């Protein structure tokens, strides 16, 4: 068994044990010939999911996870740049590259 398969199995077990097994009921549904799945009404109601809601599909290896797509609010460049206040001498591209390389190296040590 690969490390990925073992990790997926552990995550699935933990999810089923702590979420499904404790307070949530397991529901079943069927995949249609068109690849469609009906999300059971109790789950849609509990999560306040209405028709037309966009969902993100995450591949977990032995299954999938559906999460509501939460788009970022539309912003302008001035709104984004205003949160980047920095006082001091501007960094050069070489200094920024060196800092990124150091951060990557430090994260693997």
PDB file as gemmi writes it, atoms N, CA and C in Angstrom:
CRYST1    1.000    1.000    1.000  90.00  90.00  90.00 P 1                      
ATOM      1  N   UNK A   1       0.850  -1.171   0.000  1.00  0.00           N  
ATOM      2  CA  UNK A   1       0.000   0.000   0.000  1.00  0.00           C  
ATOM      3  C   UNK A   1       0.903   1.244   0.000  1.00  0.00           C  
ATOM      4  N   UNK A   2       0.575   2.221  -0.841  1.00  0.00           N  
ATOM      5  CA  UNK A   2       1.390   3.424  -0.929  1.00  0.00           C  
ATOM      6  C   UNK A   2       1.094   4.354   0.244  1.00  0.00           C  
ATOM      7  N   UNK A   3       1.977   5.310   0.447  1.00  0.00           N  
ATOM      8  CA  UNK A   3       1.783   6.296   1.522  1.00  0.00           C  
ATOM      9  C   UNK A   3       0.503   7.077   1.277  1.00  0.00           C  
ATOM     10  N   UNK A   4       0.251   7.439  -0.005  1.00  0.00           N  
ATOM     11  CA  UNK A   4      -0.963   8.188  -0.330  1.00  0.00           C  
ATOM     12  C   UNK A   4      -2.207   7.366   0.004  1.00  0.00           C  
ATOM     13  N   UNK A   5      -2.183   6.087  -0.327  1.00  0.00           N  
ATOM     14  CA  UNK A   5      -3.331   5.220  -0.047  1.00  0.00           C  
ATOM     15  C   UNK A   5      -3.556   5.089   1.450  1.00  0.00           C  
ATOM     16  N   UNK A   6      -2.479   4.942   2.207  1.00  0.00           N  
ATOM     17  CA  UNK A   6      -2.591   4.841   3.663  1.00  0.00           C  
ATOM     18  C   UNK A   6      -3.157   6.132   4.243  1.00  0.00           C  
ATOM     19  N   UNK A   7      -2.634   7.282   3.779  1.00  0.00           N  
ATOM     20  CA  UNK A   7      -3.114   8.578   4.271  1.00  0.00           C  
ATOM     21  C   UNK A   7      -4.588   8.761   3.940  1.00  0.00           C  
ATOM     22  N   UNK A   8      -4.992   8.392   2.728  1.00  0.00           N  
ATOM     23  CA  UNK A   8      -6.389   8.511   2.320  1.00  0.00           C  
ATOM     24  C   UNK A   8      -7.277   7.636   3.187  1.00  0.00           C  
ATOM     25  N   UNK A   9      -6.824   6.430   3.481  1.00  0.00           N  
ATOM     26  CA  UNK A   9      -7.587   5.520   4.328  1.00  0.00           C  
ATOM     27  C   UNK A   9      -7.752   6.091   5.735  1.00  0.00           C  
ATOM     28  N   UNK A  10      -6.683   6.639   6.285  1.00  0.00           N  
ATOM     29  CA  UNK A  10      -6.737   7.219   7.631  1.00  0.00           C  
ATOM     30  C   UNK A  10      -7.683   8.414   7.658  1.00  0.00           C  
ATOM     31  N   UNK A  11      -7.569   9.290   6.655  1.00  0.00           N  
ATOM     32  CA  UNK A  11      -8.442  10.469   6.605  1.00  0.00           C  
ATOM     33  C   UNK A  11      -9.900  10.030   6.487  1.00  0.00           C  
ATOM     34  N   UNK A  12     -10.170   9.047   5.632  1.00  0.00           N  
ATOM     35  CA  UNK A  12     -11.539   8.546   5.478  1.00  0.00           C  
ATOM     36  C   UNK A  12     -12.062   7.980   6.792  1.00  0.00           C  
ATOM     37  N   UNK A  13     -11.219   7.199   7.474  1.00  0.00           N  
ATOM     38  CA  UNK A  13     -11.620   6.612   8.754  1.00  0.00           C  
ATOM     39  C   UNK A  13     -11.938   7.698   9.774  1.00  0.00           C  
ATOM     40  N   UNK A  14     -11.051   8.696   9.875  1.00  0.00           N  
ATOM     41  CA  UNK A  14     -11.266   9.772  10.836  1.00  0.00           C  
ATOM     42  C   UNK A  14     -12.536  10.544  10.509  1.00  0.00           C  
ATOM     43  N   UNK A  15     -12.743  10.816   9.216  1.00  0.00           N  
ATOM     44  CA  UNK A  15     -13.946  11.539   8.809  1.00  0.00           C  
ATOM     45  C   UNK A  15     -15.190  10.748   9.188  1.00  0.00           C  
ATOM     46  N   UNK A  16     -15.203   9.465   8.837  1.00  0.00           N  
ATOM     47  CA  UNK A  16     -16.369   8.633   9.131  1.00  0.00           C  
ATOM     48  C   UNK A  16     -16.580   8.467  10.630  1.00  0.00           C  
ATOM     49  N   UNK A  17     -15.498   8.329  11.363  1.00  0.00           N  
ATOM     50  CA  UNK A  17     -15.602   8.121  12.809  1.00  0.00           C  
ATOM     51  C   UNK A  17     -16.080   9.366  13.540  1.00  0.00           C  
ATOM     52  N   UNK A  18     -15.463  10.498  13.247  1.00  0.00           N  
ATOM     53  CA  UNK A  18     -15.739  11.698  14.032  1.00  0.00           C  
ATOM     54  C   UNK A  18     -16.873  12.540  13.490  1.00  0.00           C  
ATOM     55  N   UNK A  19     -17.159  12.487  12.201  1.00  0.00           N  
ATOM     56  CA  UNK A  19     -18.231  13.310  11.658  1.00  0.00           C  
ATOM     57  C   UNK A  19     -19.482  12.485  11.374  1.00  0.00           C  
ATOM     58  N   UNK A  20     -19.351  11.491  10.538  1.00  0.00           N  
ATOM     59  CA  UNK A  20     -20.515  10.683  10.188  1.00  0.00           C  
ATOM     60  C   UNK A  20     -20.988   9.875  11.387  1.00  0.00           C  
ATOM     61  N   UNK A  21     -20.049   9.252  12.109  1.00  0.00           N  
ATOM     62  CA  UNK A  21     -20.414   8.367  13.198  1.00  0.00           C  
ATOM     63  C   UNK A  21     -20.934   9.065  14.434  1.00  0.00           C  
ATOM     64  N   UNK A  22     -20.611  10.342  14.605  1.00  0.00           N  
ATOM     65  CA  UNK A  22     -20.985  10.969  15.867  1.00  0.00           C  
ATOM     66  C   UNK A  22     -22.325  11.682  15.810  1.00  0.00           C  
ATOM     67  N   UNK A  23     -22.477  12.666  14.949  1.00  0.00           N  
ATOM     68  CA  UNK A  23     -23.696  13.462  14.997  1.00  0.00           C  
ATOM     69  C   UNK A  23     -24.434  13.520  13.672  1.00  0.00           C  
ATOM     70  N   UNK A  24     -23.842  13.067  12.601  1.00  0.00           N  
ATOM     71  CA  UNK A  24     -24.454  13.161  11.284  1.00  0.00           C  
ATOM     72  C   UNK A  24     -24.957  11.794  10.838  1.00  0.00           C  
ATOM     73  N   UNK A  25     -26.044  11.816  10.127  1.00  0.00           N  
ATOM     74  CA  UNK A  25     -26.570  10.577   9.582  1.00  0.00           C  
ATOM     75  C   UNK A  25     -26.012  10.365   8.186  1.00  0.00           C  
ATOM     76  N   UNK A  26     -25.754   9.120   7.843  1.00  0.00           N  
ATOM     77  CA  UNK A  26     -25.258   8.808   6.521  1.00  0.00           C  
ATOM     78  C   UNK A  26     -26.451   8.695   5.577  1.00  0.00           C  
ATOM     79  N   UNK A  27     -26.378   9.341   4.437  1.00  0.00           N  
ATOM     80  CA  UNK A  27     -27.412   9.264   3.417  1.00  0.00           C  
ATOM     81  C   UNK A  27     -26.814   8.593   2.192  1.00  0.00           C  
ATOM     82  N   UNK A  28     -27.665   7.986   1.397  1.00  0.00           N  
ATOM     83  CA  UNK A  28     -27.176   7.389   0.159  1.00  0.00           C  
ATOM     84  C   UNK A  28     -27.866   8.059  -1.022  1.00  0.00           C  
ATOM     85  N   UNK A  29     -27.201   8.016  -2.146  1.00  0.00           N  
ATOM     86  CA  UNK A  29     -27.739   8.544  -3.391  1.00  0.00           C  
ATOM     87  C   UNK A  29     -27.185   7.701  -4.514  1.00  0.00           C  
ATOM     88  N   UNK A  30     -27.586   7.970  -5.727  1.00  0.00           N  
ATOM     89  CA  UNK A  30     -27.174   7.155  -6.869  1.00  0.00           C  
ATOM     90  C   UNK A  30     -26.643   8.067  -7.966  1.00  0.00           C  
ATOM     91  N   UNK A  31     -25.598   7.613  -8.644  1.00  0.00           N  
ATOM     92  CA  UNK A  31     -25.018   8.341  -9.772  1.00  0.00           C  
ATOM     93  C   UNK A  31     -25.824   8.016 -11.024  1.00  0.00           C  
ATOM     94  N   UNK A  32     -26.305   9.060 -11.723  1.00  0.00           N  
ATOM     95  CA  UNK A  32     -27.099   8.828 -12.932  1.00  0.00           C  
ATOM     96  C   UNK A  32     -26.188   8.535 -14.122  1.00  0.00           C  
ATOM     97  N   UNK A  33     -26.791   8.114 -15.228  1.00  0.00           N  
ATOM     98  CA  UNK A  33     -26.020   7.840 -16.445  1.00  0.00           C  
ATOM     99  C   UNK A  33     -25.382   9.112 -16.997  1.00  0.00           C  
ATOM    100  N   UNK A  34     -25.878  10.276 -16.577  1.00  0.00           N  
ATOM    101  CA  UNK A  34     -25.308  11.559 -17.009  1.00  0.00           C  
ATOM    102  C   UNK A  34     -24.262  12.082 -16.019  1.00  0.00           C  
ATOM    103  N   UNK A  35     -23.950  11.302 -14.992  1.00  0.00           N  
ATOM    104  CA  UNK A  35     -22.964  11.720 -13.999  1.00  0.00           C  
ATOM    105  C   UNK A  35     -23.540  12.638 -12.934  1.00  0.00           C  
ATOM    106  N   UNK A  36     -24.852  12.702 -12.833  1.00  0.00           N  
ATOM    107  CA  UNK A  36     -25.491  13.576 -11.850  1.00  0.00           C  
ATOM    108  C   UNK A  36     -25.760  12.831 -10.554  1.00  0.00           C  
ATOM    109  N   UNK A  37     -25.681  13.586  -9.453  1.00  0.00           N  
ATOM    110  CA  UNK A  37     -25.957  13.037  -8.132  1.00  0.00           C  
ATOM    111  C   UNK A  37     -26.955  13.952  -7.449  1.00  0.00           C  
ATOM    112  N   UNK A  38     -27.957  13.375  -6.823  1.00  0.00           N  
ATOM    113  CA  UNK A  38     -28.911  14.173  -6.057  1.00  0.00           C  
ATOM    114  C   UNK A  38     -28.423  14.209  -4.612  1.00  0.00           C  
ATOM    115  N   UNK A  39     -28.220  15.400  -4.107  1.00  0.00           N  
ATOM    116  CA  UNK A  39     -27.818  15.553  -2.702  1.00  0.00           C  
ATOM    117  C   UNK A  39     -29.106  15.481  -1.885  1.00  0.00           C  
ATOM    118  N   UNK A  40     -29.193  14.554  -0.941  1.00  0.00           N  
ATOM    119  CA  UNK A  40     -30.425  14.383  -0.169  1.00  0.00           C  
ATOM    120  C   UNK A  40     -30.894  15.683   0.491  1.00  0.00           C  
ATOM    121  N   UNK A  41     -32.213  15.878   0.485  1.00  0.00           N  
ATOM    122  CA  UNK A  41     -32.812  17.110   0.997  1.00  0.00           C  
ATOM    123  C   UNK A  41     -32.381  17.459   2.425  1.00  0.00           C  
ATOM    124  N   UNK A  42     -32.281  16.499   3.352  1.00  0.00           N  
ATOM    125  CA  UNK A  42     -31.849  16.877   4.706  1.00  0.00           C  
ATOM    126  C   UNK A  42     -30.459  17.536   4.718  1.00  0.00           C  
ATOM    127  N   UNK A  43     -29.560  17.072   3.835  1.00  0.00           N  
ATOM    128  CA  UNK A  43     -28.232  17.679   3.770  1.00  0.00           C  
ATOM    129  C   UNK A  43     -28.286  19.061   3.136  1.00  0.00           C  
ATOM    130  N   UNK A  44     -29.079  19.196   2.049  1.00  0.00           N  
ATOM    131  CA  UNK A  44     -29.216  20.518   1.411  1.00  0.00           C  
ATOM    132  C   UNK A  44     -29.804  21.524   2.388  1.00  0.00           C  
ATOM    133  N   UNK A  45     -30.797  21.094   3.141  1.00  0.00           N  
ATOM    134  CA  UNK A  45     -31.447  21.979   4.118  1.00  0.00           C  
ATOM    135  C   UNK A  45     -30.481  22.349   5.240  1.00  0.00           C  
ATOM    136  N   UNK A  46     -29.770  21.356   5.766  1.00  0.00           N  
ATOM    137  CA  UNK A  46     -28.840  21.603   6.877  1.00  0.00           C  
ATOM    138  C   UNK A  46     -27.730  22.573   6.491  1.00  0.00           C  
ATOM    139  N   UNK A  47     -27.307  22.523   5.220  1.00  0.00           N  
ATOM    140  CA  UNK A  47     -26.213  23.385   4.769  1.00  0.00           C  
ATOM    141  C   UNK A  47     -26.694  24.631   4.052  1.00  0.00           C  
ATOM    142  N   UNK A  48     -28.028  24.799   3.972  1.00  0.00           N  
ATOM    143  CA  UNK A  48     -28.627  25.964   3.301  1.00  0.00           C  
ATOM    144  C   UNK A  48     -28.194  26.046   1.839  1.00  0.00           C  
ATOM    145  N   UNK A  49     -28.147  24.891   1.160  1.00  0.00           N  
ATOM    146  CA  UNK A  49     -27.766  24.826  -0.248  1.00  0.00           C  
ATOM    147  C   UNK A  49     -29.023  24.896  -1.086  1.00  0.00           C  
ATOM    148  N   UNK A  50     -29.092  25.887  -1.972  1.00  0.00           N  
ATOM    149  CA  UNK A  50     -30.242  26.082  -2.843  1.00  0.00           C  
ATOM    150  C   UNK A  50     -29.862  25.768  -4.283  1.00  0.00           C  
ATOM    151  N   UNK A  51     -30.842  25.584  -5.143  1.00  0.00           N  
ATOM    152  CA  UNK A  51     -30.604  25.306  -6.561  1.00  0.00           C  
ATOM    153  C   UNK A  51     -29.744  26.410  -7.166  1.00  0.00           C  
ATOM    154  N   UNK A  52     -28.793  26.020  -7.988  1.00  0.00           N  
ATOM    155  CA  UNK A  52     -27.915  26.984  -8.648  1.00  0.00           C  
ATOM    156  C   UNK A  52     -26.621  27.253  -7.901  1.00  0.00           C  
ATOM    157  N   UNK A  53     -26.497  26.771  -6.663  1.00  0.00           N  
ATOM    158  CA  UNK A  53     -25.273  26.968  -5.886  1.00  0.00           C  
ATOM    159  C   UNK A  53     -24.102  26.287  -6.585  1.00  0.00           C  
ATOM    160  N   UNK A  54     -22.999  27.002  -6.780  1.00  0.00           N  
ATOM    161  CA  UNK A  54     -21.811  26.401  -7.364  1.00  0.00           C  
ATOM    162  C   UNK A  54     -21.031  25.670  -6.281  1.00  0.00           C  
ATOM    163  N   UNK A  55     -20.584  24.466  -6.609  1.00  0.00           N  
ATOM    164  CA  UNK A  55     -19.836  23.655  -5.660  1.00  0.00           C  
ATOM    165  C   UNK A  55     -18.445  23.376  -6.202  1.00  0.00           C  
ATOM    166  N   UNK A  56     -17.477  23.313  -5.296  1.00  0.00           N  
ATOM    167  CA  UNK A  56     -16.120  22.901  -5.630  1.00  0.00           C  
ATOM    168  C   UNK A  56     -16.044  21.409  -5.342  1.00  0.00           C  
ATOM    169  N   UNK A  57     -15.475  20.644  -6.281  1.00  0.00           N  
ATOM    170  CA  UNK A  57     -15.348  19.193  -6.118  1.00  0.00           C  
ATOM    171  C   UNK A  57     -13.885  18.880  -5.830  1.00  0.00           C  
ATOM    172  N   UNK A  58     -13.614  18.268  -4.673  1.00  0.00           N  
ATOM    173  CA  UNK A  58     -12.263  17.935  -4.250  1.00  0.00           C  
ATOM    174  C   UNK A  58     -12.101  16.420  -4.295  1.00  0.00           C  
ATOM    175  N   UNK A  59     -11.085  15.950  -5.017  1.00  0.00           N  
ATOM    176  CA  UNK A  59     -10.805  14.520  -5.127  1.00  0.00           C  
ATOM    177  C   UNK A  59     -10.004  14.079  -3.903  1.00  0.00           C  
ATOM    178  N   UNK A  60     -10.565  13.160  -3.117  1.00  0.00           N  
ATOM    179  CA  UNK A  60      -9.894  12.662  -1.912  1.00  0.00           C  
ATOM    180  C   UNK A  60      -9.237  11.305  -2.128  1.00  0.00           C  
ATOM    181  N   UNK A  61      -9.206  10.838  -3.355  1.00  0.00           N  
ATOM    182  CA  UNK A  61      -8.606   9.540  -3.638  1.00  0.00           C  
ATOM    183  C   UNK A  61      -9.641   8.448  -3.674  1.00  0.00           C  
ATOM    184  N   UNK A  62     -10.293   8.177  -2.536  1.00  0.00           N  
ATOM    185  CA  UNK A  62     -11.316   7.131  -2.509  1.00  0.00           C  
ATOM    186  C   UNK A  62     -12.720   7.700  -2.498  1.00  0.00           C  
ATOM    187  N   UNK A  63     -12.821   8.985  -2.739  1.00  0.00           N  
ATOM    188  CA  UNK A  63     -14.123   9.643  -2.768  1.00  0.00           C  
ATOM    189  C   UNK A  63     -13.949  11.102  -3.132  1.00  0.00           C  
ATOM    190  N   UNK A  64     -15.033  11.851  -3.052  1.00  0.00           N  
ATOM    191  CA  UNK A  64     -14.963  13.279  -3.344  1.00  0.00           C  
ATOM    192  C   UNK A  64     -15.591  14.066  -2.207  1.00  0.00           C  
ATOM    193  N   UNK A  65     -15.249  15.329  -2.146  1.00  0.00           N  
ATOM    194  CA  UNK A  65     -15.806  16.257  -1.169  1.00  0.00           C  
ATOM    195  C   UNK A  65     -16.437  17.391  -1.948  1.00  0.00           C  
ATOM    196  N   UNK A  66     -17.658  17.746  -1.625  1.00  0.00           N  
ATOM    197  CA  UNK A  66     -18.338  18.881  -2.240  1.00  0.00           C  
ATOM    198  C   UNK A  66     -18.368  20.028  -1.242  1.00  0.00           C  
ATOM    199  N   UNK A  67     -17.905  21.199  -1.695  1.00  0.00           N  
ATOM    200  CA  UNK A  67     -17.898  22.382  -0.834  1.00  0.00           C  
ATOM    201  C   UNK A  67     -18.460  23.549  -1.628  1.00  0.00           C  
ATOM    202  N   UNK A  68     -19.200  24.434  -0.983  1.00  0.00           N  
ATOM    203  CA  UNK A  68     -19.698  25.601  -1.707  1.00  0.00           C  
ATOM    204  C   UNK A  68     -18.531  26.455  -2.201  1.00  0.00           C  
ATOM    205  N   UNK A  69     -18.664  26.950  -3.422  1.00  0.00           N  
ATOM    206  CA  UNK A  69     -17.649  27.839  -3.963  1.00  0.00           C  
ATOM    207  C   UNK A  69     -17.860  29.200  -3.320  1.00  0.00           C  
ATOM    208  N   UNK A  70     -16.811  29.719  -2.704  1.00  0.00           N  
ATOM    209  CA  UNK A  70     -16.907  31.026  -2.053  1.00  0.00           C  
ATOM    210  C   UNK A  70     -16.002  31.990  -2.794  1.00  0.00           C  
ATOM    211  N   UNK A  71     -16.561  32.714  -3.759  1.00  0.00           N  
ATOM    212  CA  UNK A  71     -15.728  33.626  -4.531  1.00  0.00           C  
ATOM    213  C   UNK A  71     -15.274  34.810  -3.688  1.00  0.00           C  
ATOM    214  N   UNK A  72     -14.107  35.306  -4.044  1.00  0.00           N  
ATOM    215  CA  UNK A  72     -13.624  36.498  -3.373  1.00  0.00           C  
ATOM    216  C   UNK A  72     -14.447  37.688  -3.841  1.00  0.00           C  
ATOM    217  N   UNK A  73     -14.709  38.624  -2.968  1.00  0.00           N  
ATOM    218  CA  UNK A  73     -15.430  39.819  -3.418  1.00  0.00           C  
ATOM    219  C   UNK A  73     -14.589  40.588  -4.429  1.00  0.00           C  
ATOM    220  N   UNK A  74     -15.254  41.206  -5.383  1.00  0.00           N  
ATOM    221  CA  UNK A  74     -14.543  41.970  -6.406  1.00  0.00           C  
ATOM    222  C   UNK A  74     -13.840  43.158  -5.762  1.00  0.00           C  
ATOM    223  N   UNK A  75     -12.585  43.372  -6.106  1.00  0.00           N  
ATOM    224  CA  UNK A  75     -11.793  44.477  -5.550  1.00  0.00           C  
ATOM    225  C   UNK A  75     -11.065  45.207  -6.667  1.00  0.00           C  
ATOM    226  N   UNK A  76     -10.612  46.396  -6.333  1.00  0.00           N  
ATOM    227  CA  UNK A  76      -9.802  47.158  -7.277  1.00  0.00           C  
ATOM    228  C   UNK A  76      -8.348  47.063  -6.839  1.00  0.00           C  
ATOM    229  N   UNK A  77      -7.433  47.412  -7.741  1.00  0.00           N  
ATOM    230  CA  UNK A  77      -6.005  47.347  -7.413  1.00  0.00           C  
ATOM    231  C   UNK A  77      -5.671  48.290  -6.267  1.00  0.00           C  
ATOM    232  N   UNK A  78      -6.342  49.423  -6.200  1.00  0.00           N  
ATOM    233  CA  UNK A  78      -6.039  50.371  -5.118  1.00  0.00           C  
ATOM    234  C   UNK A  78      -6.461  49.804  -3.764  1.00  0.00           C  
ATOM    235  N   UNK A  79      -7.554  49.032  -3.711  1.00  0.00           N  
ATOM    236  CA  UNK A  79      -7.977  48.411  -2.456  1.00  0.00           C  
ATOM    237  C   UNK A  79      -6.971  47.351  -2.012  1.00  0.00           C  
ATOM    238  N   UNK A  80      -6.462  46.595  -2.954  1.00  0.00           N  
ATOM    239  CA  UNK A  80      -5.499  45.546  -2.633  1.00  0.00           C  
ATOM    240  C   UNK A  80      -4.156  46.152  -2.248  1.00  0.00           C  
ATOM    241  N   UNK A  81      -3.674  47.112  -3.041  1.00  0.00           N  
ATOM    242  CA  UNK A  81      -2.370  47.716  -2.781  1.00  0.00           C  
ATOM    243  C   UNK A  81      -2.359  48.490  -1.467  1.00  0.00           C  
ATOM    244  N   UNK A  82      -3.503  49.025  -1.070  1.00  0.00           N  
ATOM    245  CA  UNK A  82      -3.532  49.816   0.168  1.00  0.00           C  
ATOM    246  C   UNK A  82      -3.274  48.962   1.401  1.00  0.00           C  
ATOM    247  N   UNK A  83      -3.471  47.652   1.319  1.00  0.00           N  
ATOM    248  CA  UNK A  83      -3.216  46.792   2.479  1.00  0.00           C  
ATOM    249  C   UNK A  83      -1.751  46.379   2.546  1.00  0.00           C  
ATOM    250  N   UNK A  84      -0.954  46.778   1.581  1.00  0.00           N  
ATOM    251  CA  UNK A  84       0.452  46.379   1.529  1.00  0.00           C  
ATOM    252  C   UNK A  84       1.372  47.498   1.997  1.00  0.00           C  
ATOM    253  N   UNK A  85       0.993  48.180   3.031  1.00  0.00           N  
ATOM    254  CA  UNK A  85       1.806  49.292   3.521  1.00  0.00           C  
ATOM    255  C   UNK A  85       3.139  48.785   4.058  1.00  0.00           C  
ATOM    256  N   UNK A  86       4.203  49.407   3.600  1.00  0.00           N  
ATOM    257  CA  UNK A  86       5.541  49.034   4.030  1.00  0.00           C  
ATOM    258  C   UNK A  86       6.357  50.307   4.199  1.00  0.00           C  
ATOM    259  N   UNK A  87       6.976  50.423   5.321  1.00  0.00           N  
ATOM    260  CA  UNK A  87       7.835  51.584   5.558  1.00  0.00           C  
ATOM    261  C   UNK A  87       9.274  51.089   5.574  1.00  0.00           C  
ATOM    262  N   UNK A  88      10.107  51.744   4.852  1.00  0.00           N  
ATOM    263  CA  UNK A  88      11.501  51.329   4.785  1.00  0.00           C  
ATOM    264  C   UNK A  88      11.972  51.292   3.346  1.00  0.00           C  
ATOM    265  N   UNK A  89      13.197  50.871   3.190  1.00  0.00           N  
ATOM    266  CA  UNK A  89      13.798  50.808   1.866  1.00  0.00           C  
ATOM    267  C   UNK A  89      13.157  49.659   1.073  1.00  0.00           C  
ATOM    268  N   UNK A  90      12.714  49.926  -0.162  1.00  0.00           N  
ATOM    269  CA  UNK A  90      12.128  48.852  -0.969  1.00  0.00           C  
ATOM    270  C   UNK A  90      13.147  47.745  -1.221  1.00  0.00           C  
ATOM    271  N   UNK A  91      12.658  46.508  -1.262  1.00  0.00           N  
ATOM    272  CA  UNK A  91      13.513  45.345  -1.522  1.00  0.00           C  
ATOM    273  C   UNK A  91      13.697  45.183  -3.029  1.00  0.00           C  
ATOM    274  N   UNK A  92      14.886  44.742  -3.422  1.00  0.00           N  
ATOM    275  CA  UNK A  92      15.141  44.476  -4.838  1.00  0.00           C  
ATOM    276  C   UNK A  92      14.567  43.105  -5.196  1.00  0.00           C  
ATOM    277  N   UNK A  93      14.453  42.831  -6.479  1.00  0.00           N  
ATOM    278  CA  UNK A  93      13.968  41.536  -6.928  1.00  0.00           C  
ATOM    279  C   UNK A  93      14.885  40.413  -6.454  1.00  0.00           C  
ATOM    280  N   UNK A  94      16.208  40.665  -6.473  1.00  0.00           N  
ATOM    281  CA  UNK A  94      17.159  39.656  -5.987  1.00  0.00           C  
ATOM    282  C   UNK A  94      16.967  39.371  -4.498  1.00  0.00           C  
ATOM    283  N   UNK A  95      16.710  40.430  -3.706  1.00  0.00           N  
ATOM    284  CA  UNK A  95      16.488  40.239  -2.263  1.00  0.00           C  
ATOM    285  C   UNK A  95      15.205  39.445  -2.016  1.00  0.00           C  
ATOM    286  N   UNK A  96      14.157  39.727  -2.789  1.00  0.00           N  
ATOM    287  CA  UNK A  96      12.901  38.992  -2.630  1.00  0.00           C  
ATOM    288  C   UNK A  96      13.083  37.526  -3.017  1.00  0.00           C  
ATOM    289  N   UNK A  97      13.798  37.277  -4.125  1.00  0.00           N  
ATOM    290  CA  UNK A  97      14.056  35.907  -4.564  1.00  0.00           C  
ATOM    291  C   UNK A  97      14.851  35.145  -3.510  1.00  0.00           C  
ATOM    292  N   UNK A  98      15.867  35.790  -2.943  1.00  0.00           N  
ATOM    293  CA  UNK A  98      16.678  35.151  -1.902  1.00  0.00           C  
ATOM    294  C   UNK A  98      15.831  34.818  -0.673  1.00  0.00           C  
ATOM    295  N   UNK A  99      14.927  35.715  -0.305  1.00  0.00           N  
ATOM    296  CA  UNK A  99      14.066  35.478   0.859  1.00  0.00           C  
ATOM    297  C   UNK A  99      13.123  34.302   0.607  1.00  0.00           C  
ATOM    298  N   UNK A 100      12.589  34.219  -0.618  1.00  0.00           N  
ATOM    299  CA  UNK A 100      11.703  33.107  -0.955  1.00  0.00           C  
ATOM    300  C   UNK A 100      12.473  31.795  -0.925  1.00  0.00           C  
ATOM    301  N   UNK A 101      13.663  31.775  -1.505  1.00  0.00           N  
ATOM    302  CA  UNK A 101      14.491  30.563  -1.504  1.00  0.00           C  
ATOM    303  C   UNK A 101      14.815  30.125  -0.081  1.00  0.00           C  
ATOM    304  N   UNK A 102      15.137  31.104   0.779  1.00  0.00           N  
ATOM    305  CA  UNK A 102      15.443  30.792   2.182  1.00  0.00           C  
ATOM    306  C   UNK A 102      14.202  30.197   2.881  1.00  0.00           C  
ATOM    307  N   UNK A 103      13.031  30.786   2.612  1.00  0.00           N  
ATOM    308  CA  UNK A 103      11.812  30.278   3.219  1.00  0.00           C  
ATOM    309  C   UNK A 103      11.513  28.856   2.805  1.00  0.00           C  
ATOM    310  N   UNK A 104      11.718  28.551   1.527  1.00  0.00           N  
ATOM    311  CA  UNK A 104      11.498  27.196   1.032  1.00  0.00           C  
ATOM    312  C   UNK A 104      12.494  26.232   1.677  1.00  0.00           C  
ATOM    313  N   UNK A 105      13.769  26.648   1.706  1.00  0.00           N  
ATOM    314  CA  UNK A 105      14.815  25.798   2.306  1.00  0.00           C  
ATOM    315  C   UNK A 105      14.522  25.550   3.773  1.00  0.00           C  
ATOM    316  N   UNK A 106      14.145  26.597   4.516  1.00  0.00           N  
ATOM    317  CA  UNK A 106      13.849  26.457   5.948  1.00  0.00           C  
ATOM    318  C   UNK A 106      12.660  25.539   6.200  1.00  0.00           C  
ATOM    319  N   UNK A 107      11.682  25.541   5.295  1.00  0.00           N  
ATOM    320  CA  UNK A 107      10.496  24.714   5.517  1.00  0.00           C  
ATOM    321  C   UNK A 107      10.764  23.229   5.347  1.00  0.00           C  
ATOM    322  N   UNK A 108      11.873  22.873   4.678  1.00  0.00           N  
ATOM    323  CA  UNK A 108      12.206  21.463   4.491  1.00  0.00           C  
ATOM    324  C   UNK A 108      13.301  20.980   5.434  1.00  0.00           C  
ATOM    325  N   UNK A 109      13.759  21.795   6.313  1.00  0.00           N  
ATOM    326  CA  UNK A 109      14.793  21.391   7.274  1.00  0.00           C  
ATOM    327  C   UNK A 109      14.199  20.980   8.585  1.00  0.00           C  
TER     328      UNK A 109                                                      
END                                                                             
